[in-house]
Amino acid sequence: MVYVISQSGRPLMPTNNHKKVRLLLKGKRAKVLRREPFTIKLLYETTEYTQPVTHGVDTGSGEIGNAAFANGEIVYFTQIKVRNDITRKMEQRRAYRRTRRNRKTRYRKSRFLNRGNSKRKGRICPTITSKLQAHEREINFVKKILPETNLVLECGNFDPHLMKNPALHNPKIRPWGYQKDPNYGYANRDTHLEVHHIVFRSQGGDQMTLRI
């Protein structure tokens, strides 16, 4: 799959006609913008007709799944790993900072009661900020190489505290801890077998509930 950008910088529909792409590059009518994924930019004026492209994003804390399709055909697919070392990096930075100060070098002295950033209302912790930025970068990248018309985000609401301690479950909420979001009850699961441990086996439990 070769992604095409118009002369004005607008993303066009991708192509699988590699022969035509080679001729355009050889004739100096296009240039290579990116090797991975392979993207070219046209150096002549052309019509900028595009077709509807739907971009689906499977959000996640560890990995991000992306797929774009047009006319029933997948035109883009990636799986991105999200950083999970932000906390460790910040702790390492703090250790380096304290080491500098303890060496009595010319760095500034330690200060206290000046943590204004951590007290700011609406603040998002660095780990979550990094994950949000990873999702935004991938979405914006797809917009640069494809004429995206629809964006679909797969989001799931759940209670991690309830999942760790099922004894706190509310009978009005599904046993495994999913909350009642706008899509609650949309899927019909009556034909599936659902197995859930009331008490985790790792904690010595052996009770199970079966729903058919």
C-alpha positions as CSV (number, residue, x, y, z in Angstrom):
1,M,0.0,0.0,0.0
2,V,1.4,3.4,-1.1
3,Y,-0.1,6.5,0.5
4,V,-0.4,9.6,-1.7
5,I,-0.4,13.3,-0.8
6,S,-1.5,15.9,-3.3
7,Q,0.6,18.9,-4.4
8,S,-1.3,21.1,-2.0
9,G,-0.5,18.7,0.9
10,R,-4.0,17.1,1.2
11,P,-4.0,13.3,1.7
12,L,-5.5,11.3,-1.2
13,M,-6.7,7.7,-1.5
14,P,-3.8,5.2,-1.2
15,T,-2.9,2.9,-4.2
16,N,-1.7,-0.6,-4.8
17,N,-0.5,0.3,-8.3
18,H,3.2,0.1,-7.6
19,K,4.1,0.3,-11.3
20,K,2.4,3.7,-11.7
21,V,4.2,4.9,-8.5
22,R,7.6,3.9,-9.9
23,L,6.9,5.7,-13.1
24,L,5.9,8.9,-11.2
25,L,9.0,8.8,-9.1
26,K,11.2,8.0,-12.1
27,G,9.6,10.9,-14.1
28,K,10.1,13.3,-11.3
29,R,6.4,13.8,-11.0
30,A,6.4,12.7,-7.4
31,K,8.8,12.5,-4.5
32,V,9.1,10.2,-1.5
33,L,7.9,11.8,1.8
34,R,8.2,8.8,4.1
35,R,9.7,5.3,3.8
36,E,7.6,3.7,6.5
37,P,4.7,3.6,5.7
38,F,5.7,4.4,2.1
39,T,4.2,7.8,1.2
40,I,4.7,9.9,-1.9
41,K,3.8,13.5,-2.7
42,L,2.6,14.5,-6.2
43,L,4.5,17.3,-7.8
44,Y,1.7,18.2,-10.3
45,E,-1.8,19.4,-10.0
46,T,-4.5,16.8,-9.9
47,T,-8.1,16.3,-8.8
48,E,-8.4,15.8,-5.1
49,Y,-11.4,13.5,-5.2
50,T,-11.5,11.1,-2.2
51,Q,-13.7,8.4,-0.8
52,P,-15.0,8.1,2.8
53,V,-12.4,6.5,5.1
54,T,-13.3,5.3,8.6
55,H,-10.6,5.1,11.2
56,G,-11.1,2.8,14.1
57,V,-9.0,3.0,17.3
58,D,-8.9,0.3,20.0
59,T,-7.7,2.4,22.9
60,G,-5.6,0.7,25.5
61,S,-3.2,1.2,28.4
62,G,-0.5,-1.1,26.9
63,E,-1.2,-1.2,23.2
64,I,-3.2,0.8,20.7
65,G,-4.9,-0.9,17.7
66,N,-5.6,1.2,14.6
67,A,-7.4,0.2,11.4
68,A,-8.7,2.3,8.6
69,F,-10.9,1.0,5.8
70,A,-12.6,2.4,2.7
71,N,-15.0,0.5,0.4
72,G,-14.8,-2.5,2.6
73,E,-11.0,-2.8,2.2
74,I,-8.4,-2.3,5.0
75,V,-6.1,0.6,3.9
76,Y,-4.2,1.0,7.2
77,F,-3.4,-1.2,10.2
78,T,-1.0,-0.8,13.1
79,Q,-0.5,-1.9,16.6
80,I,1.3,0.6,18.8
81,K,2.9,-0.1,22.2
82,V,2.3,2.6,24.8
83,R,5.1,3.6,27.2
84,N,4.7,2.3,30.7
85,D,7.9,3.5,32.2
86,I,7.0,7.1,33.0
87,T,6.9,6.5,36.8
88,R,10.2,4.7,36.8
89,K,11.8,7.5,34.7
90,M,10.5,10.2,37.1
91,E,11.8,8.3,40.1
92,Q,15.2,8.0,38.4
93,R,15.2,11.7,37.6
94,R,14.4,12.5,41.3
95,A,17.2,10.3,42.4
96,Y,19.7,12.1,40.1
97,R,18.5,15.5,41.3
98,R,19.0,14.5,44.9
99,T,22.4,13.1,44.2
100,R,23.5,16.4,42.6
101,R,22.4,18.4,45.6
102,N,24.1,16.0,48.0
103,R,27.4,16.5,46.2
104,K,27.3,20.2,47.1
105,T,27.7,21.3,43.5
106,R,26.4,24.6,42.2
107,Y,22.9,23.4,41.5
108,R,20.0,25.1,43.2
109,K,19.2,24.0,46.7
110,S,16.2,21.8,47.5
111,R,12.9,23.7,48.1
112,F,9.7,22.6,49.7
113,L,6.1,23.7,49.6
114,N,6.5,24.8,46.0
115,R,4.7,21.9,44.3
116,G,2.2,24.1,42.5
117,N,1.9,21.7,39.5
118,S,0.8,18.8,41.6
119,K,-1.9,20.9,43.4
120,R,-3.4,22.3,40.2
121,K,-7.0,21.5,39.7
122,G,-7.8,19.3,36.8
123,R,-4.3,18.0,36.6
124,I,-3.6,14.7,34.9
125,C,-0.8,12.5,36.2
126,P,2.3,12.2,33.8
127,T,1.6,8.5,33.1
128,I,-2.0,9.2,31.9
129,T,-0.8,12.3,30.0
130,S,1.8,10.2,28.1
131,K,-0.9,7.6,27.2
132,L,-3.3,10.3,25.9
133,Q,-0.6,11.9,23.9
134,A,0.3,8.5,22.3
135,H,-3.3,8.1,21.2
136,E,-3.4,11.7,19.8
137,R,-0.1,11.2,17.9
138,E,-1.4,8.1,16.1
139,I,-4.7,9.7,15.3
140,N,-3.1,12.8,13.9
141,F,-0.6,10.7,11.9
142,V,-3.4,8.8,10.2
143,K,-5.0,12.1,9.3
144,K,-1.8,13.2,7.5
145,I,-1.7,10.2,5.1
146,L,-5.4,9.3,4.7
147,P,-8.5,11.5,4.0
148,E,-10.2,10.4,7.3
149,T,-13.9,11.2,7.4
150,N,-15.0,9.1,10.4
151,L,-13.3,8.4,13.7
152,V,-14.5,5.5,15.9
153,L,-13.0,5.1,19.4
154,E,-13.6,1.9,21.3
155,C,-13.8,2.8,25.0
156,G,-14.8,0.6,28.0
157,N,-15.8,1.8,31.4
158,F,-14.9,-0.5,34.4
159,D,-14.1,-0.3,38.0
160,P,-10.6,-1.6,38.8
161,H,-11.2,-1.6,42.5
162,L,-14.2,-3.9,42.0
163,M,-12.2,-6.2,39.8
164,K,-9.6,-6.6,42.4
165,N,-12.1,-7.2,45.2
166,P,-15.2,-8.9,43.7
167,A,-16.8,-9.1,47.2
168,L,-17.7,-5.4,46.8
169,H,-19.8,-6.0,43.7
170,N,-23.2,-4.4,43.3
171,P,-26.0,-6.7,42.1
172,K,-27.1,-4.0,39.7
173,I,-23.7,-4.0,37.9
174,R,-22.3,-7.0,36.0
175,P,-20.2,-9.2,38.3
176,W,-16.9,-8.5,36.6
177,G,-17.1,-4.8,37.3
178,Y,-18.1,-3.1,34.1
179,Q,-20.1,0.1,34.7
180,K,-23.3,1.1,33.0
181,D,-22.0,3.2,30.2
182,P,-24.1,4.4,27.2
183,N,-23.5,1.1,25.4
184,Y,-24.5,-1.0,28.5
185,G,-26.8,-3.9,27.5
186,Y,-26.3,-3.2,23.8
187,A,-24.7,-6.6,23.0
188,N,-26.8,-9.7,23.5
189,R,-24.8,-12.2,25.4
190,D,-27.6,-14.6,26.3
191,T,-26.2,-17.3,24.0
192,H,-22.7,-17.2,25.5
193,L,-21.3,-19.1,28.5
194,E,-19.8,-16.6,31.0
195,V,-17.5,-17.8,33.8
196,H,-16.4,-15.6,36.7
197,H,-14.6,-16.3,39.9
198,I,-16.3,-14.8,42.9
199,V,-13.0,-15.3,44.8
200,F,-9.8,-15.5,42.8
201,R,-8.1,-18.9,42.9
202,S,-4.8,-17.1,43.7
203,Q,-6.5,-16.0,46.9
204,G,-7.7,-19.5,47.8
205,G,-11.2,-19.2,46.4
206,D,-12.9,-22.0,44.5
207,Q,-16.5,-20.6,44.0
208,M,-17.6,-19.9,40.4
209,T,-20.8,-18.6,38.9
210,L,-22.0,-19.8,35.6
211,R,-24.4,-17.8,33.4
212,I,-25.8,-19.4,30.3
